[in-house]
Amino acid sequence: METRAENPPNGRAASGDGSKKLGRQMEKVGHTAEQMWDRTRDSFSDFSDAVDLKGRVNRNPYGTVAAALGIGYVLGGGLFTPLTARIVGMGLRIGMRLAVLPLLKQEVAEVLESIEDDDGRVRGEAAGKGQASKRTRTRGEEP
């Protein structure tokens, strides 16, 4: 006759056997987690070596801090906020002014150069000649 411990009525294994299986599974999970941690650490060190993070921080500490703040702002969800919209708008306005102002100055200079007197001279030259002729007349000379 079989004993109850050898063949339980519900078909489950004995409790000692179940704890051994659970122990092996936990050991396997721990080993897998350790392998993943090692791979992650190796990947991070490879990335750090490729980027030369320590060298960048030593060469340009303020730029590195600014980059870290920017990355944290974007990753923190600040990209689509009203503050970001204001900052981008202000940057575009300043950028347009810096880009358009030299072009406008150049165009105005070209327009002024193209305005000519009836004699084919630029108005500034004509005014200069007129002043010179007045000076010569005061001395008694003919123009």
C-alpha positions in Angstrom: 0.0 0.0 0.0 1.2 3.5 -0.8 1.7 6.1 1.8 0.1 9.4 1.5 3.4 11.4 1.3 4.5 9.4 -1.8 1.3 9.9 -3.7 -0.7 12.9 -2.6 -4.4 12.9 -3.6 -4.3 16.2 -5.6 -1.4 15.0 -7.8 1.1 17.6 -6.6 4.6 16.8 -5.7 5.7 16.7 -2.1 6.4 20.0 -0.4 10.1 19.4 -0.2 10.4 18.9 -3.9 8.5 22.1 -4.6 10.8 24.2 -2.5 13.8 22.7 -4.3 12.3 23.7 -7.7 11.5 27.2 -6.4 15.1 27.5 -5.1 16.5 26.5 -8.5 14.3 29.0 -10.3 15.2 31.8 -7.9 18.9 30.9 -8.4 18.4 31.0 -12.2 16.6 34.3 -12.0 19.4 35.8 -9.9 22.0 34.5 -12.3 20.2 36.0 -15.2 19.8 39.4 -13.4 23.5 39.4 -12.6 24.4 38.7 -16.3 22.1 41.5 -17.4 23.7 43.9 -14.9 27.2 43.0 -16.2 26.1 43.6 -19.8 24.5 46.9 -18.9 27.6 48.1 -17.0 29.9 47.0 -19.9 27.6 48.8 -22.4 27.7 52.0 -20.3 31.5 51.9 -19.9 31.8 51.4 -23.7 29.5 54.3 -24.3 31.4 56.5 -21.8 34.7 55.6 -23.5 33.3 56.4 -26.9 31.9 59.8 -25.9 34.9 60.6 -23.6 32.6 62.0 -21.0 35.2 62.7 -18.4 37.4 64.5 -21.0 34.5 66.6 -22.2 33.6 67.6 -18.6 37.2 68.6 -18.0 37.5 70.6 -21.2 34.1 72.3 -21.1 32.3 72.0 -17.8 29.7 74.7 -18.4 28.7 73.3 -21.8 28.4 69.8 -20.3 26.1 71.1 -17.5 24.0 73.0 -20.1 23.7 69.9 -22.2 22.7 67.8 -19.2 20.1 70.4 -18.2 18.7 70.4 -21.8 18.6 66.6 -22.0 16.9 66.5 -18.6 14.4 69.1 -19.6 13.4 67.2 -22.7 13.3 63.8 -21.0 11.3 65.3 -18.2 8.5 66.2 -20.5 9.2 69.9 -20.9 9.3 69.8 -24.7 5.6 70.6 -25.3 5.0 73.1 -22.6 4.0 76.8 -22.8 7.5 77.7 -21.4 9.2 75.9 -24.3 6.8 77.6 -26.8 7.8 81.1 -25.4 11.5 80.2 -25.4 11.4 79.0 -29.0 9.3 82.0 -30.1 11.8 84.4 -28.5 14.7 82.6 -30.1 13.0 82.8 -33.5 12.3 86.5 -33.1 15.9 87.2 -32.1 17.3 85.0 -34.9 15.2 86.6 -37.5 16.3 90.1 -36.4 19.9 89.0 -36.5 19.5 87.4 -39.9 17.3 90.1 -41.5 18.9 93.3 -40.2 22.2 92.9 -42.2 20.1 92.1 -45.3 18.0 95.2 -44.9 21.1 97.3 -44.4 22.6 96.0 -47.6 19.4 96.6 -49.5 19.1 100.2 -48.2 22.7 100.8 -49.2 22.0 99.5 -52.7 18.9 101.6 -53.0 20.8 104.7 -52.0 23.5 104.0 -54.4 21.0 103.5 -57.2 19.3 106.9 -56.7 21.1 109.2 -59.1 20.9 112.8 -60.0 20.0 114.0 -63.5 23.6 114.2 -64.4 24.1 110.5 -63.6 25.8 111.2 -60.3 24.7 110.0 -56.9 22.9 112.7 -55.0 25.6 112.8 -52.3 28.2 113.5 -55.0 26.1 116.3 -56.5 25.7 117.9 -53.1 29.4 117.8 -52.5 30.1 119.4 -55.9 27.5 122.1 -55.2 29.2 122.9 -51.9 32.6 123.0 -53.6 31.4 125.3 -56.3 30.0 127.7 -53.7 33.4 127.8 -52.0 35.2 128.5 -55.2 32.7 131.3 -56.0 33.4 133.0 -52.8 37.1 133.2 -53.7 36.2 134.9 -56.9 36.9 131.9 -59.2 34.6 130.6 -61.9 33.2 127.1 -61.5 
